[in-house]
Amino acid sequence: MNSQRRLWLHAGALVWPATAGGALGVLGLTASRPAHAGAQLYEPLQASVRASLSRAISDQVVSFHAFDNDAEAKLWLADMSRRLERRMPDAQLRTEFLTTLHYEATRAGLDAQLVLGLIQVESAFRKYAVSSAGARGFMQVMPFWTGVIGGNSDHNLFHLRTNLRYGNVILRHYLDIEQGNLYRALGRYNGSLGKPEYPNLVVRAWINHWKFDPRAATQIASAAPSAAPGQSPASVRPR
């Protein structure tokens, strides 16, 4: 397993690294809770780090999707769309959201299903969610980031692709700072470093609701009635 993206396992349960009190936290795989938004905290960045993050959020032209092929794209999108339908009823919006999310997560070297779990906890998939601290959008990005790494731009954090681009780049940044320790990276993302509640909520949501099993997805897809004619995943441009 890649040491930069590992989770600690113990007796079949996810285990967080030792806490300040010295104990290991074993994660129970129970139902996730409603939105639990927090706020990233401003931390001074070295010039080289600031430049690297600025390049990462630059609005470059993206490919239609980040899958290896259209068949893989259709399978993943159909499975995730089925799970997301209750929270996001419009089929076209779901496809655009999932295609963009998968691209931006892949671009940042993140698991797209983990990011779905984070969004479920942070905003409950509400595009225009605003926390009491002022964090915005699906991934609850704090506005100070547009000045820190966005070049004092007028980036709209309620814009689908902008929000997902910033959120994924920020989470990747925190993972790099914490040398792959997901527990601490998620704590930084939520502004609750060292506290177990938020990381546990995100990983519960990830495992219970968004883990992707291609074989199970294929079985579900083959048993489902044919979908109505519509856009192929490869024809969707993130907006």
C-alpha positions in Angstrom: 0.0 0.0 0.0 1.3 3.5 -0.8 2.8 4.9 2.4 1.7 8.4 1.4 -2.0 7.4 1.3 -2.4 4.7 3.9 -5.0 4.1 6.5 -4.2 2.1 9.6 -6.0 -1.2 9.9 -6.6 -3.3 13.0 -8.8 -6.4 13.2 -10.8 -5.4 10.2 -11.5 -1.9 11.5 -10.0 1.4 10.5 -7.6 2.6 13.2 -6.3 6.2 13.5 -2.7 6.8 14.6 -2.0 7.3 18.3 -3.7 10.4 19.7 -2.2 12.9 22.1 -3.4 10.7 24.9 -1.6 7.7 23.5 -4.7 5.6 22.6 -5.6 4.3 19.2 -9.0 5.3 17.9 -10.9 2.5 16.3 -13.5 3.6 13.7 -16.9 2.1 14.0 -18.6 1.7 10.6 -21.9 3.3 11.5 -24.2 5.6 9.6 -22.8 9.1 8.8 -24.3 12.2 10.3 -25.6 15.4 8.7 -23.3 18.1 7.4 -20.5 18.9 9.8 -18.8 21.8 8.2 -15.8 23.5 9.8 -13.2 25.8 8.5 -9.6 25.6 7.3 -7.3 27.8 9.3 -5.1 30.4 7.7 -1.4 29.4 8.0 1.5 31.4 6.4 2.9 29.5 3.4 6.4 29.5 2.0 6.7 31.3 -1.3 7.5 28.0 -3.1 4.5 26.3 -1.6 2.3 29.2 -2.5 3.5 29.1 -6.1 3.0 25.4 -6.3 -0.6 25.6 -5.0 -1.3 28.6 -7.3 -0.3 26.5 -10.3 -2.5 23.7 -9.0 -5.7 25.8 -9.0 -5.1 27.5 -12.3 -8.1 27.1 -14.6 -6.6 25.0 -17.3 -8.6 23.2 -20.0 -9.6 19.8 -18.8 -10.3 16.6 -20.6 -13.8 15.3 -20.8 -13.2 12.8 -18.0 -10.3 11.3 -16.1 -11.2 7.6 -16.6 -9.1 5.1 -18.6 -12.0 4.6 -21.0 -15.7 5.3 -21.6 -16.8 2.0 -20.3 -15.1 2.6 -16.9 -16.6 6.1 -16.9 -20.1 4.9 -17.5 -19.9 2.2 -14.8 -18.5 4.5 -12.1 -20.9 7.4 -13.0 -23.9 5.2 -13.1 -23.1 3.7 -9.7 -22.3 6.9 -8.0 -25.3 8.7 -9.7 -27.6 6.0 -8.3 -26.3 6.6 -4.8 -26.5 10.4 -5.2 -29.9 10.7 -6.7 -31.8 11.3 -3.4 -29.5 14.2 -2.6 -29.2 15.6 -6.1 -32.4 14.7 -8.1 -31.4 16.3 -11.5 -29.7 13.7 -13.6 -27.7 16.2 -15.7 -26.5 18.1 -12.7 -25.4 14.8 -11.1 -23.5 13.8 -14.1 -21.7 17.2 -14.4 -21.0 17.1 -10.6 -19.6 13.6 -10.6 -17.6 14.0 -13.8 -16.0 17.2 -12.4 -15.4 15.7 -9.0 -13.7 12.6 -10.4 -11.5 14.7 -12.6 -10.4 17.1 -9.9 -9.8 14.3 -7.3 -7.8 12.3 -9.8 -5.8 15.4 -10.8 -4.9 16.0 -7.1 -4.0 12.3 -6.5 -7.0 11.7 -4.3 -9.6 8.9 -4.1 -12.8 10.4 -5.6 -15.0 8.3 -3.2 -13.1 9.8 -0.2 -13.9 13.2 -1.6 -17.6 12.3 -1.9 -17.5 11.3 1.8 -15.9 14.6 2.7 -18.6 16.6 0.8 -21.4 14.6 2.4 -20.1 15.6 5.8 -19.0 19.2 4.9 -22.1 20.4 3.0 -24.5 17.5 2.5 -24.0 18.1 -1.2 -25.5 21.7 -1.0 -23.8 23.8 -3.7 -24.5 27.1 -2.0 -23.8 26.0 1.6 -22.1 28.6 3.8 -20.8 27.7 7.3 -20.9 29.9 10.3 -17.2 30.5 9.7 -17.8 31.6 6.1 -16.7 28.4 4.3 -18.4 28.0 0.9 -19.8 25.5 -1.5 -19.7 21.8 -1.8 -16.3 21.4 -0.2 -16.7 24.3 2.2 -13.6 26.3 1.1 -12.6 29.3 3.1 -12.5 32.5 1.1 -9.0 33.4 2.2 -7.6 30.7 -0.1 -8.6 32.8 -3.2 -6.1 35.4 -2.1 -3.4 33.1 -0.7 -3.2 30.8 -3.8 -5.6 32.3 -6.3 -3.6 35.5 -6.9 -6.2 37.7 -5.2 -8.5 36.7 -8.0 -12.3 36.9 -8.0 -12.7 33.1 -8.1 -16.3 32.3 -7.3 -16.3 29.5 -4.7 -19.9 28.6 -5.5 -18.8 27.7 -9.1 -18.8 23.9 -9.4 -15.4 23.4 -10.9 -13.7 26.2 -8.9 -15.0 24.9 -5.6 -14.0 21.3 -6.4 -10.6 22.4 -7.8 -9.8 24.4 -4.6 -11.1 21.8 -2.2 -9.1 18.9 -3.8 -5.9 20.9 -4.0 -6.2 22.0 -0.4 -6.8 18.5 0.9 -3.8 17.3 -1.2 -1.8 20.1 0.4 -2.7 19.0 3.9 -2.0 15.3 3.1 1.5 16.4 1.9 2.1 18.4 5.0 1.1 15.4 7.2 3.1 12.9 5.1 0.0 10.9 4.1 -1.6 10.8 7.5 -5.3 11.1 6.5 -6.5 11.6 10.1 -4.4 14.7 10.6 -5.0 16.0 7.0 -8.8 15.8 7.5 -8.5 17.5 10.8 -6.6 20.4 9.2 -9.2 20.6 6.4 -11.9 21.0 9.0 -10.0 23.2 11.3 -10.2 20.6 14.0 -6.7 19.1 14.0 -6.2 16.5 16.8 -9.9 15.9 17.3 -11.3 12.5 16.2 -14.9 13.4 15.4 -14.6 14.9 11.9 -12.1 12.5 10.4 -14.2 9.6 11.7 -17.3 11.1 10.1 -15.7 11.5 6.8 -14.2 8.0 6.6 -17.5 6.5 7.8 -19.3 8.3 5.0 -16.6 7.2 2.5 -16.8 3.5 3.5 -20.5 3.2 4.2 -21.8 5.2 1.3 -19.2 5.7 -1.5 -16.8 2.8 -1.7 -16.8 1.6 -5.3 -16.8 -2.1 -6.1 -16.7 -2.5 -10.0 -18.0 -6.1 -9.9 -21.0 -5.2 -7.8 -21.6 -2.1 -9.9 -21.5 -4.2 -13.1 -24.1 -6.6 -11.6 -26.4 -3.8 -10.7 -26.0 -2.1 -14.1 -26.8 -5.4 -15.9 -29.9 -5.9 -13.9 -31.2 -2.4 -14.4 -33.5 -1.4 -17.2 -31.9 0.4 -20.1 -31.4 4.1 -19.4 -33.2 6.7 -21.4 -31.1 8.2 -24.2 -28.9 11.0 -23.0 -25.4 12.3 -22.9 -22.5 10.0 -22.8 -20.1 10.7 -19.8 -17.4 11.4 -22.3 -19.4 14.3 -23.7 -19.8 16.2 -20.5 -17.7 19.3 -20.0 -17.4 20.3 -16.3 -18.7 23.9 -15.8 
